[in-house]
Amino acid sequence: MENIIPSSDLRNRYPEISRMCKETKQPIYITVNGRGDLVLLDIEAYQKLEFELKLLAGVLRGEQDIKEGKCGPIEEMFARIDKEFGFK
């Protein structure tokens, strides 16, 4: 169930709303005059979401590289990584 609250509740009930965010790890939607305005999210839940988005973006870039032929044998890729980062 979505948590939707008016902005006045955020101002008047911040400790309760903060606790709810931390316990549920779910977003709380803030409205102003009945219209969506902001989304409030616990910092750990936000960081997890941000990590997952970056990971997904990397996967999508990899898929695009494959489609564009920007890939080769895995041994060559590891050799290039080793050389670039000085592992060998």
VOLUM-756750 format. One line per 10 residues: their letters; for each residue y, x, z of N, C-alpha, C. Coordinates in Angstrom, 3 decimals. Atoms other than C-alpha are relative to their C-alpha. Example, Ala and Ser with C-alpha at 12.3 -4.5 7.8 and 13.67 -1.06 7.14 Angstrom:
2
AS = -1.190 0.890 0.000 -4.500 12.300 7.800 1.200 0.900 0.000 | -1.190 -0.820 -0.060 -1.060 13.670 7.140 1.090 -0.770 0.730
END
This chain:
88
MENIIPSSDL = -1.192 0.848 0.000 0.000 0.000 0.000 1.242 0.884 0.000 | -1.228 -0.774 0.086 3.397 1.342 -0.924 0.906 -0.301 1.184 | -0.993 0.146 -1.051 5.922 1.940 1.820 1.368 -0.013 -0.650 | -1.322 0.159 0.579 9.289 0.637 0.676 0.941 -0.429 1.119 | -0.948 0.330 -1.064 12.243 0.651 3.028 1.422 0.128 -0.525 | -1.405 -0.142 0.390 15.984 0.169 2.701 0.596 1.270 0.608 | -0.626 -1.242 -0.471 18.226 3.201 3.144 0.516 -0.128 1.430 | -0.478 0.181 -1.374 19.619 1.708 6.353 -1.105 0.281 1.010 | 1.110 -0.321 -0.901 16.145 2.009 7.920 -0.164 1.507 0.142 | 0.109 -1.451 -0.060 16.081 5.696 7.049 1.023 0.546 0.987
RNRYPEISRM = -1.064 -0.432 -0.910 19.344 6.126 8.911 -0.293 -0.429 1.445 | 0.166 0.560 -1.343 18.405 3.917 11.879 -1.354 0.294 0.652 | 1.354 -0.193 -0.545 14.671 4.728 12.260 -0.617 1.313 -0.470 | 0.483 -1.257 0.560 14.409 8.322 11.084 -1.229 0.567 0.715 | 1.175 -0.595 -0.656 11.996 9.599 13.779 -1.303 -0.747 -0.335 | 1.179 0.809 0.316 9.562 6.737 13.119 -0.435 0.211 -1.455 | 0.300 -0.167 1.422 9.776 7.150 9.342 -0.536 1.411 -0.268 | 0.469 -1.371 0.134 9.355 10.923 9.589 -1.446 0.112 0.476 | 1.363 -0.018 -0.550 6.253 10.467 11.749 -0.974 -0.685 -0.968 | 0.841 0.730 0.944 4.864 7.922 9.259 -0.310 0.874 -1.223
CKETKQPIYI = 0.203 -0.894 1.140 5.353 10.398 6.379 -1.022 1.081 0.333 | 0.890 -1.095 -0.395 3.591 13.177 8.263 -1.421 -0.480 0.252 | 1.335 0.511 -0.304 0.689 11.010 9.379 -0.736 -0.491 -1.237 | 0.669 0.616 1.146 -0.024 9.203 6.118 -0.066 0.917 -1.216 | -0.118 -0.881 1.174 0.941 11.994 3.654 0.285 -0.799 -1.274 | -0.321 0.878 1.124 2.062 9.110 1.420 1.516 -0.078 -0.171 | -1.445 0.112 0.221 5.489 8.711 -0.195 0.563 -1.297 0.584 | -0.747 1.182 -0.434 8.045 6.315 1.200 1.148 -0.164 -0.991 | -1.017 0.292 1.000 10.303 4.676 -1.358 1.222 -0.590 0.702 | -1.258 0.431 -0.627 13.930 4.261 -0.288 0.790 -0.809 -1.027
TVNGRGDLVL = -0.795 0.850 0.887 15.986 1.447 -1.759 1.440 -0.075 0.486 | -1.406 0.267 -0.299 19.724 0.852 -1.916 0.334 -1.281 -0.735 | -0.307 1.316 0.567 20.817 -2.727 -2.468 -1.189 -0.566 -0.783 | 1.201 0.567 0.601 17.223 -3.637 -3.316 -0.543 0.735 -1.213 | 0.444 -0.760 1.168 16.862 -1.033 -6.049 -0.498 1.377 0.431 | 0.543 -1.315 -0.315 14.794 2.153 -5.993 1.062 1.077 -0.095 | -1.005 -1.048 -0.029 16.856 5.210 -5.084 -0.628 1.381 0.199 | 0.586 -1.291 -0.345 14.761 8.017 -3.556 -1.462 -0.179 0.386 | 1.354 -0.023 -0.538 11.241 8.994 -2.601 -0.022 1.060 1.086 | 0.090 -0.895 -1.145 10.618 10.595 0.780 -1.454 0.396 0.168
LDIEAYQKLE = 1.366 -0.491 -0.081 7.550 12.800 1.190 -0.073 1.130 1.014 | 0.254 -1.078 -0.938 6.160 15.036 3.928 -0.019 1.332 -0.749 | -0.125 -1.287 0.680 6.767 18.720 3.119 -1.357 0.536 -0.450 | 1.327 -0.484 0.396 3.036 19.591 3.089 -0.538 -0.788 -1.199 | 0.439 0.824 1.128 2.265 16.681 0.766 0.779 0.367 -1.256 | -0.818 -0.404 1.142 5.150 17.738 -1.469 -0.479 1.333 -0.563 | 0.450 -1.314 0.451 3.961 21.355 -1.600 -1.351 -0.098 -0.713 | 1.293 0.212 0.653 0.428 20.194 -2.475 0.214 -0.603 -1.388 | -0.303 0.635 1.282 1.801 17.968 -5.231 0.608 1.002 -0.976 | -0.646 -1.006 0.838 3.980 20.788 -6.556 -1.036 1.007 -0.520
FELKLLAGVL = 1.060 -0.919 0.411 0.972 23.166 -6.618 -0.879 -0.631 -1.076 | 0.865 0.680 0.962 -1.170 20.605 -8.434 0.687 -0.165 -1.357 | -0.741 0.127 1.256 1.551 20.030 -11.040 0.076 1.328 -0.741 | -0.045 -1.322 0.630 1.900 23.773 -11.668 -1.372 0.366 -0.569 | 1.355 -0.271 0.472 -1.875 24.098 -11.973 -0.295 -0.787 -1.279 | 0.208 0.844 1.174 -2.034 21.199 -14.415 0.798 0.526 -1.190 | -0.822 -0.548 1.083 0.825 22.686 -16.455 -0.657 1.245 -0.585 | 0.699 -1.186 0.477 -1.123 25.957 -16.668 -1.206 -0.349 -0.845 | 1.160 0.451 0.776 -4.232 24.153 -17.866 0.451 -0.520 -1.357 | -0.517 0.536 1.265 -2.208 22.318 -20.498 0.487 1.104 -0.931
RGEQDIKEGK = -0.424 -1.142 0.815 -0.639 25.591 -21.672 -1.213 0.715 -0.581 | 1.225 -0.636 0.479 -4.124 27.085 -21.910 -0.641 -0.780 -1.132 | 0.551 0.836 1.076 -5.360 24.166 -23.978 0.822 0.136 -1.272 | -0.868 -0.169 1.170 -2.363 24.522 -26.283 -0.234 1.360 -0.647 | 0.284 -1.329 0.534 -3.032 28.260 -26.639 -1.297 -0.001 -0.800 | 1.274 0.090 0.715 -6.615 27.474 -27.649 0.206 -0.689 -1.341 | -0.260 0.732 1.246 -5.418 24.951 -30.244 0.747 0.860 -1.011 | -0.810 -0.841 0.879 -2.971 27.515 -31.632 -0.675 1.330 -0.320 | 0.744 -1.224 0.290 -5.605 30.244 -31.779 0.485 1.218 0.754 | -0.524 -1.114 -0.795 -3.914 32.364 -29.119 -1.011 0.440 1.062
CGPIEEMFAR = 1.025 -0.424 -0.948 -7.180 33.356 -27.515 -1.011 0.868 -0.738 | 0.998 -0.884 0.585 -9.967 35.810 -28.058 -1.163 0.155 0.953 | 1.153 -0.228 -0.877 -13.137 37.137 -26.501 0.448 0.321 1.430 | -0.369 -0.147 -1.413 -13.071 37.101 -22.702 0.098 1.459 0.413 | -0.043 -1.421 -0.357 -13.783 40.823 -22.501 1.344 0.612 -0.375 | -1.303 -0.511 0.431 -10.619 41.560 -24.492 1.117 -0.504 0.912 | -1.017 0.563 -0.888 -8.585 39.248 -22.267 0.018 0.736 1.340 | 0.063 -0.715 -1.279 -9.811 40.941 -19.070 0.502 1.432 -0.155 | -0.479 -1.359 0.245 -9.157 44.378 -20.578 1.526 0.020 -0.065 | -1.459 0.079 0.100 -5.593 43.314 -21.420 0.637 -0.229 1.366
IDKEFGFK = -0.519 0.275 -1.358 -5.054 41.936 -17.902 -0.087 1.258 0.846 | 0.169 -1.238 -0.763 -6.462 45.104 -16.361 1.070 1.016 -0.354 | -0.993 -0.961 0.465 -4.123 47.226 -18.492 1.402 -0.409 0.448 | -1.342 0.494 -0.367 -1.048 45.036 -17.851 0.300 0.160 1.464 | -0.239 -0.017 -1.440 -1.501 44.980 -14.100 -0.510 1.264 0.674 | 0.398 -1.291 -0.537 -2.886 48.488 -13.679 -1.245 -0.041 0.867 | 1.215 0.069 -0.796 -6.265 47.477 -12.320 -0.977 1.123 -0.335 | 0.910 -1.093 0.402 -8.030 50.247 -14.237 0.793 1.174 -0.484
END
